[in-house]
Amino acid sequence: MELTKEVWTFVIALAAVVNGLGIVRLLGGFSDYLKNRESLDVAHYWVYALTSIFQFLIHLLLWWSIIGLKAAANIDFLTYLYLLIGPTLLFLGTSLLLPDAAKESISLREHYFVIRKAFYLIAILFWLWAIFLWPAFGYSFAPTVPLICLFLMISLVLRFTDNHKVHAVLVIGNLVVYAMFVALYAMQLGAVARQMTG
């Protein structure tokens, strides 16, 4: 079947929905916090806040980037399953990131370090998925791979250390790499796809 715009829209719908659910989880969690902040005892932690912002931004970047895969013009069921892995991993990471809203007292520093290993393991898997996304569609590695490898290295370090200073520096590092990624590759919709297929 020819991969027309209508067919591609149908094919990526599930990936978009799963990714969108992660965005809804983050915004819903923040909304719940705003509504109940007077009755909650929350010990804030800026590293957790920046990690949450970064997670939201990665969801947005995935949404922005995935449309470019239409240019690949080649998808089968296994490629489709591979495509779904990324949004699923992001959703799982987002679900871990949000603390249990039923608790009346929440230390976001404590929560961050409790979920750290699982959260960054999921991030590692996500970045590995992102590295091999274009090859899964039959193309060479995307020009974005060096920056994705930086995200991967940051996630590896954050997964294996509980040093608070390292976490403080590297969550800022994530945002710097993100800004570089957007400036170099994501200012125009489908920019990477044009480089890959052009």
Summary of the structure (lengths in Angstrom):
residues: 198
radius of gyration: 17.7
end to end distance: 22.2
largest distance: 55.7
contacts: 579
relative contact order: 0.15
helix: 78%
strand: 3%
